[in-house]
Structures are given as C-alpha cells and as structure tokens.
Amino acid sequence: MRITIFGATGNIGQRILNEALQRGHTVTAVSRNPNRPKDLPKPVHFQIGDIYNQEDVIRLCRDQDLVISATRPPAGDEHELADMTCAILAALAETGTRLLLMGGAGSLVVPNSGGTLVVDDERFVQSPWRAIALACCEQLAICQKHPQVNWSYLSPAASLVEGERSNNFRLGKDELLIDNNGDSKISMEDLAVAMLNEAENPQHHQQRFTLAY
C-alpha cells in the first residue's frame, strides 16, 4: 500500500511509520519543516506540507491508498485539532483517499458508569490532559458529520505507554476497555500494530474502535 502519514515524527507516528515499513508498505512522511528529520528511515519518502492546508493535503494524498493522521497540536493550542480535522476531511472528500485517525480516549464510555465519558472521569483523565481530551471528543464528532469520507477513528486505552510489540490486545468500539485491576493501558507499539491491522484489513468503516490489554 501507498501510505501518507501526517505526524510521522511524533512518538506514536514514528511507531506507526516503522510498523508500516516492516510490513512492506511505501510510506510518505509529511512535515511543515523543510528539513528532513535525521532519524527518518531512508526508505521513507519525505514531503513538505501542512495538514491545515487543504490544497497541500490534496496534493500529497491524491494518488495514495491510505492517509494516517497522528498529529497533535502543542499544549495550549488544543483547539487547533478541530481545524486540522476539518481540513483533512475536506481534502479527502475530494481525493476519495481512506483515512485512519489516531484519536483520543476521552469520548469512550466508562464501563458500568451509566454513560459517563472518560473525559469526565478523573481516574482516567486528570486536569492537565482535559483540554486535549475534549479536543479529541470534538474531533470524533467532526468525523461523524462527514459520511462522504471513508474514515476510521482509533481511540486508545486511557494510558498510552512505551512498551513492547506483543500483538496481544483486545479490541472494542465505544466503551473503555479495562482489565481486572481497573486499569486501561496499551503500548504505543501495539497501538501501531492495531492501526496497520485496520489499514490492511478494514473492519471499522466510518466507525471508532478502541484497544487495550
């Protein structure tokens, strides 16, 4: 597959990129910075572009099989996530390219809570992370209003950690997955596995899905 990744140099994006390369896909990494990152693997095609610019997204994604967005705005600019999401969805409505979005856990429902969202439960989202969690909730809502785009939205477990590629996790849809100790956790490495599994074998057309151990 020909895959364009926005946010490929971030903690999660790097792992998604490496997983895609290991599976033999052709990867294009997009950055606003005109200088190719020194740690970007040589097989990766590097392109300059702005995910907030609809024309850039169209140019970079028109002939691709899949777009993956793992972009996050910096702290204090969480509101920009909505603009980014609107721009990429509008562009992909033009190109018809499939989209996988790395989202947030905030919009998941806490099990046995009567419908409480993760973003409103301080056990899972403490105050320093509430702004980005709310932004991710808005991001999902924006996706759900774009039926003309073939999107899938991955909400991770509540705790996203550095770890190992075990390929041993559970999948769900709209409810937070927790273990017997009440914890909700997944490694960034296994999140990348789940993302590429969905890329190669689509199961969640215009749906959100989640994962955890």
Stockholm file with secondary structure:
# STOCKHOLM 1.0

chainA/1-213         MRITIFGATGNIGQRILNEALQRGHTVTAVSRNPNRPKDLPKPVHFQIGDIYNQEDVIRLCRDQDLVISATRPPAGDEHELADMTCAILAALAETGTRLLLMGGAGSLVVPNSGGTLVVDDERFVQSPWRAIALACCEQLAICQKHPQVNWSYLSPAASLVEGERSNNFRLGKDELLIDNNGDSKISMEDLAVAMLNEAENPQHHQQRFTLAY
#=GR chainA/1-213 SS CEEEEETTTSHHHHHHHHHHHHTTCEEEEEESSSSCCTTSCTTSEEEECCTTCHHHHHHHHTTCSEEEECCCCCTTCTTHHHHHHHHHHHHHHHHCCEEEEECCSTTSBCTTTTSCBGGGCTTTSCGGGHHHHHHHHHHHHHHHTCTTSCEEEEECCSEEECCCCCCCCEEESSBCCCCTTSCCEEEHHHHHHHHHHHHHSCCCTTEEEEEEC
#=GC SS_cons         CEEEEETTTSHHHHHHHHHHHHTTCEEEEEESSSSCCTTSCTTSEEEECCTTCHHHHHHHHTTCSEEEECCCCCTTCTTHHHHHHHHHHHHHHHHCCEEEEECCSTTSBCTTTTSCBGGGCTTTSCGGGHHHHHHHHHHHHHHHTCTTSCEEEEECCSEEECCCCCCCCEEESSBCCCCTTSCCEEEHHHHHHHHHHHHHSCCCTTEEEEEEC
//
